[in-house]
Amino acid sequence: MFRFRRRSASEVAAEAASPGLGLRLPRGISKNLVRFGLMNSAEPPLTRFARTEIAANVNLYSAARGAPNLVVGFTTKHGFIMMGASLFLQDLDDAGHDFLQLADPRREFFDGGIEGFASSLHDLALRVGDLALRRGYRSITTYGTSMGGFPAIRAGNLMAADRAISVGGRFTWHPGSMAKGLRVGAFDALCNCRSPLQTPSYLLYSTGCREDVDHAAMLAAIAPASRRIGVPCRKHNFPIALKDKGRLGGFHAEMFDLAREPDPARIAALMG
């Protein structure tokens, strides 16, 4: 016997819009979703992001509205930002932000850059910074999840970004990497010798996930100027929990609005 879970409106809408990644639904589909209770008629329409492939594993999503801010996403080892790009973009202010998603299919924590685009993390930071300058963005926020968390902090500081954010970031363990034959760089941007960090850096982690807590504490010991924000959640992937609650947009506003400091109390309240 099969059991089917009732999907949220955002899940249904994302599936119907795929692969358009946030394109507005045709009126007929929207009507039927409302009719069968899968979408609230008062819900705002999906934002209109279009994807431009800059290089393999380097994709720019823009609504072509002259957004002044660029969010640079460093993905997990599976190539997601803890959720599909379409789900993430539904809750991103398309008038204020474009989104550049970076993936490292070699799973080297971006230490070797991105094949065909950048040869190292340092080179990747330079390339992304140059892309942002050429396209006229006024600010850059680096945002990484899981494997991409600490590379986002590293790259954000290397390119002098306006803000660097790690969600559930993990350190790469060099002995294991070398045992697999992976290249390990001799210099790590996250070290005591470069303290303090120049870019405002935020380490978010699930308080109920032991590994998240431990890795955030280790980085905070190296970079005491970084700000740790514990999120009351048992699972490593707390952004998808916020998505399920319909509160991911509030989290994005906290983290990507450079006019204010992210507030731990407000973020905790979003988890309910």
C-alpha positions, 0 to 999 in steps of 0.5 A: 500500500502506497502512502502519499504525502500532501505536498505544499503549494511551493513544492507543487508550484516548483514541480509545475514550473520546472525546468523554468526555475521560478517562471510564472505558472500559466493561468490555467494551471494556477486556477486548478491548483487553487481549485484543488487546494494546492495553492492559495489564491493570495500567494504571490506569483513566482519570480521570473529568474532566467538561467545563464550558464557562465561555465560548466557548474557556474550558473547565473540566475537573474530576473533582469530587473537590474538587481544591485546585489549578487548572492554567490552560492557555494553548493553541497557535495551534491551540487545543491544549495541544500535544496534545488535552485528553483525552491531557493529562488522562489524566496529570493527578492528578485528585484534586489538580488541575482544568484550565482550558483557554484558547484564542485563535482570533484567534491574538493571543497572548492580547493581546486576551484571549478574545472574549466573556470578557475584553477584554485579557490583563490582564482575562483574568488578573483573570477567571481569578483571580476564577473560581479564588477563587469556586471555592475553589482554594488555588493556581493554576499557569499553563501555556502551550505554544508561542504560549501559553507567554509569555502564561502567564508574563505572566498568572501574574505579573499574577494573582500565581499560585503558579507560571508555566510556559512550554513552548516559548514564543515572542514575538509580533513586533509589526511583523508583527501590525500589518501584519495589522491586529491590535491591539497593546497598548502595555504588555507585562508581560514587560519590563525595567521590571517586573523581577524577576517576582513569580511563580516562572517556568519556561521549558522548551524543547527543546535541539534546537530553535533557535527555542525556545533563542533565545526562551527566552534572550531572555526570560531576558535580560529576566527573569533571575529566571526559570529556564530548563530545557532538555529534551533533545529535537530537536522543539518539542513535547517533551510529546508525546514524553513522552506517547509514552514513557508518562512525561507523568505524571512531567513533570506531577508535576515541574511541578505539584507546588508542594511541590517545585522542578522538577528539570532532571535528573529531567526530562531523565531522563524523556526517556530 
